[in-house]
Amino acid sequence: MLGIDRAVLVQPSVYGTDNRAMLAALKVHPKKFRGVAVISNDVHEISDEELERLHTSGVRGIRCNIVDVADQSAGLPIQNLKMLAERIKPFGWHLELLMHVNEYPNLATVFENFPVDLVLGHFGYSHTKHGFKNEGFLGLLDLLKSNRAWVKMTGPYRICDGDLPYVDMRPFNDAVIEANPHRLVWGTDWPHVMVKRKMPHDADLCDLLGSWVQDENLRKSILVDNPCILYDFAALTP
């Protein structure tokens, strides 16, 4: 109904490291679907053969939920993240982080020489109340500008207090586009888990992108060209 030809399925936190449901879904359309998996934080618990199996199944990245599992008082588990990144680097994967970037003012410095590309969900998951000039979000912009990170333009309803058209989010949208439009991807964030306000309609979210990004070539980059690169769809592009 939305005219979407391909999809990226991201392992939800509730399933932990049990990726079976996502892997089964990837088998339905192996040429049209890609996956982002969750594996153990202990890199010694997963074998190269298992990583190879995930890659063959269509997985192109690993997701780490910093929001729900990290000890904020201890800061980012950067050494564990680096070890994980070194394990997935031979496959050309990225590391997707669900984190509130406003909580890490030294974000750009911490990830200065990270082994793989970073992907940050929900515009960096910094609530609009913190403003788009807080140090953590500015660090995200620095990572974008230097091609060290990607940003997923997803879940605006998660980080602002209003309903559609989420006007408080517009400055964040404009900031990431200005920083590096070639490192942005869009997503519906369906099925919109844990929404405590009005449930967003995916068609409305798609239209919202059209209103925020009116340049046709830029929309194509965000919707087609960029995700083809990030999720290894390039070989399948007509």
C-alpha positions as CSV (number, residue, x, y, z in Angstrom):
1,M,0.0,0.0,0.0
2,L,2.9,2.3,0.7
3,G,4.7,1.3,-2.5
4,I,7.7,-0.1,-0.6
5,D,9.7,-2.7,-2.5
6,R,12.2,-3.7,0.1
7,A,12.3,-3.9,3.9
8,V,14.9,-4.1,6.7
9,L,13.8,-6.1,9.7
10,V,15.3,-5.2,13.0
11,Q,15.4,-7.6,15.9
12,P,13.3,-6.2,18.8
13,S,14.7,-6.1,22.3
14,V,11.9,-8.3,23.7
15,Y,13.3,-11.3,21.9
16,G,16.8,-10.8,23.2
17,T,19.4,-12.8,21.2
18,D,16.8,-15.3,19.9
19,N,16.7,-14.2,16.2
20,R,14.6,-17.1,14.9
21,A,11.5,-15.1,14.2
22,M,13.4,-12.5,12.2
23,L,15.4,-15.1,10.3
24,A,12.2,-16.9,9.4
25,A,10.8,-13.7,8.0
26,L,13.9,-13.0,6.0
27,K,13.4,-16.4,4.2
28,V,10.1,-15.2,2.9
29,H,11.7,-12.6,0.5
30,P,15.5,-13.2,0.6
31,K,16.2,-10.8,-2.2
32,K,13.9,-8.0,-0.8
33,F,14.6,-8.3,3.0
34,R,17.6,-7.6,5.1
35,G,18.0,-8.0,8.8
36,V,19.7,-6.5,11.8
37,A,20.3,-9.1,14.5
38,V,21.1,-9.1,18.2
39,I,23.9,-11.3,19.5
40,S,25.5,-11.9,22.9
41,N,27.6,-9.0,24.3
42,D,30.2,-11.7,25.0
43,V,31.8,-12.1,21.6
44,H,33.3,-15.4,22.6
45,E,29.9,-16.9,22.8
46,I,29.2,-16.7,19.1
47,S,31.2,-18.6,16.5
48,D,32.4,-17.5,13.1
49,E,30.1,-20.1,11.6
50,E,27.1,-18.6,13.3
51,L,28.0,-15.1,12.0
52,E,28.4,-16.6,8.6
53,R,25.0,-18.2,8.9
54,L,23.4,-14.9,9.8
55,H,25.1,-13.2,6.9
56,T,23.9,-15.8,4.4
57,S,20.4,-15.3,5.8
58,G,20.5,-11.6,5.0
59,V,21.7,-10.0,8.2
60,R,23.9,-6.9,7.6
61,G,24.2,-5.4,11.1
62,I,24.1,-6.0,14.8
63,R,21.9,-4.0,17.2
64,C,22.8,-3.0,20.7
65,N,20.2,-1.5,23.0
66,I,22.1,1.0,25.2
67,V,18.9,2.6,26.5
68,D,17.5,-0.4,28.4
69,V,20.5,-2.5,29.4
70,A,23.4,-0.2,30.0
71,D,24.5,1.1,33.4
72,Q,24.3,4.8,32.6
73,S,26.6,5.6,35.6
74,A,29.3,3.6,34.0
75,G,29.1,5.3,30.6
76,L,29.2,3.6,27.3
77,P,30.5,0.0,27.2
78,I,32.9,1.1,24.6
79,Q,35.4,-1.7,24.9
80,N,32.7,-4.3,24.5
81,L,31.3,-2.5,21.6
82,K,34.7,-2.3,19.9
83,M,35.3,-6.1,20.4
84,L,31.9,-6.8,18.9
85,A,32.7,-4.4,16.0
86,E,35.9,-6.2,15.3
87,R,34.1,-9.6,15.1
88,I,31.5,-8.3,12.5
89,K,34.0,-6.1,10.5
90,P,35.0,-8.9,8.1
91,F,31.4,-9.2,7.0
92,G,31.0,-5.6,6.2
93,W,28.3,-5.1,8.8
94,H,27.5,-2.1,10.8
95,L,26.7,-1.6,14.5
96,E,23.2,-0.1,15.2
97,L,22.9,1.6,18.6
98,L,19.6,2.5,20.3
99,M,20.8,5.2,22.6
100,H,19.9,8.7,23.8
101,V,22.7,10.7,22.3
102,N,22.0,13.7,24.6
103,E,23.3,11.6,27.5
104,Y,26.8,11.4,25.9
105,P,28.3,14.8,25.2
106,N,31.6,13.2,24.1
107,L,29.9,11.0,21.5
108,A,32.1,12.1,18.6
109,T,35.3,11.6,20.5
110,V,34.4,8.2,21.9
111,F,33.6,6.8,18.4
112,E,36.5,8.6,16.7
113,N,38.3,5.5,15.5
114,F,35.5,2.9,15.7
115,P,36.1,-0.2,13.6
116,V,32.8,-0.2,11.7
117,D,30.0,2.1,10.7
118,L,27.6,3.2,13.3
119,V,23.8,3.5,12.8
120,L,21.9,5.6,15.2
121,G,18.1,5.1,15.4
122,H,15.3,7.7,15.9
123,F,17.5,10.7,14.9
124,G,19.7,9.8,17.8
125,Y,16.8,9.3,20.2
126,S,17.2,12.7,21.8
127,H,13.9,14.2,23.0
128,T,13.1,17.5,21.5
129,K,13.0,19.1,24.9
130,H,16.8,18.9,24.9
131,G,17.0,21.0,21.8
132,F,18.9,20.2,18.6
133,K,22.0,22.0,19.9
134,N,22.8,19.8,22.9
135,E,26.3,18.4,22.8
136,G,25.3,14.8,22.2
137,F,23.3,15.6,19.2
138,L,26.0,17.9,17.9
139,G,28.4,14.9,18.3
140,L,26.0,12.8,16.2
141,L,26.2,15.5,13.5
142,D,30.0,15.4,13.7
143,L,29.9,11.7,13.1
144,L,27.6,12.2,10.2
145,K,29.8,14.9,8.6
146,S,32.9,12.7,8.8
147,N,31.1,9.6,7.3
148,R,31.5,7.6,10.5
149,A,27.8,7.2,11.2
150,W,24.4,6.8,9.6
151,V,21.1,8.1,11.1
152,K,17.7,6.5,10.8
153,M,15.0,9.0,10.3
154,T,12.5,7.0,12.3
155,G,10.2,7.3,15.2
156,P,9.6,11.1,15.5
157,Y,6.6,10.3,17.7
158,R,9.0,8.8,20.2
159,I,11.0,11.9,20.9
160,C,8.5,14.8,20.9
161,D,5.4,15.5,22.9
162,G,3.0,16.5,20.1
163,D,1.1,14.4,17.5
164,L,1.4,14.7,13.7
165,P,3.0,16.6,12.1
166,Y,5.5,16.5,14.9
167,V,6.6,20.1,14.4
168,D,9.1,20.0,17.2
169,M,11.1,17.4,15.2
170,R,11.6,19.5,12.1
171,P,14.8,21.2,13.3
172,F,16.4,17.7,13.9
173,N,15.3,16.6,10.5
174,D,16.9,19.7,8.9
175,A,20.1,19.4,10.9
176,V,20.8,15.8,9.8
177,I,20.1,16.6,6.2
178,E,22.4,19.6,6.3
179,A,25.1,17.5,8.0
180,N,25.2,14.6,5.4
181,P,22.2,13.6,3.3
182,H,24.1,10.6,2.0
183,R,24.2,9.0,5.4
184,L,20.4,9.0,6.1
185,V,17.9,6.3,5.8
186,W,14.1,6.3,6.5
187,G,11.9,3.8,8.1
188,T,8.4,3.4,9.5
189,D,9.4,1.9,12.8
190,W,6.4,-0.4,12.4
191,P,4.8,-2.0,14.4
192,H,5.3,1.0,16.7
193,V,5.7,-0.8,20.0
194,M,5.1,0.9,23.4
195,V,3.4,3.9,21.9
196,K,1.6,5.7,24.7
197,R,-0.2,8.3,22.6
198,K,-2.1,8.3,19.4
199,M,-0.9,5.4,17.2
200,P,0.8,6.7,14.0
201,H,-0.3,5.6,10.6
202,D,2.5,4.5,8.4
203,A,1.0,6.3,5.3
204,D,1.0,9.5,7.4
205,L,4.7,8.9,8.3
206,C,5.5,8.4,4.7
207,D,3.7,11.6,3.7
208,L,5.5,13.4,6.5
209,L,8.9,12.6,4.9
210,G,7.5,14.0,1.7
211,S,6.7,17.3,3.4
212,W,10.0,17.5,5.2
213,V,12.1,16.5,2.2
214,Q,10.6,18.1,-0.8
215,D,13.6,17.7,-3.2
216,E,12.9,14.6,-5.3
217,N,16.5,13.6,-5.7
218,L,17.1,13.9,-2.0
219,R,14.1,11.7,-1.2
220,K,15.4,9.1,-3.6
221,S,18.8,9.1,-1.8
222,I,17.2,8.6,1.6
223,L,14.6,6.0,0.5
224,V,16.6,4.1,-2.1
225,D,20.2,4.9,-2.8
226,N,21.4,5.1,0.8
227,P,19.8,2.0,2.2
228,C,21.0,0.1,-0.9
229,I,24.5,0.8,0.3
230,L,24.0,0.4,4.0
231,Y,22.1,-2.8,3.8
232,D,23.8,-4.3,0.8
233,F,20.9,-4.0,-1.7
234,A,23.1,-2.4,-4.3
235,A,23.6,-5.6,-6.3
236,L,19.9,-6.0,-6.6
237,T,19.2,-2.5,-7.9
238,P,17.8,-2.7,-11.5
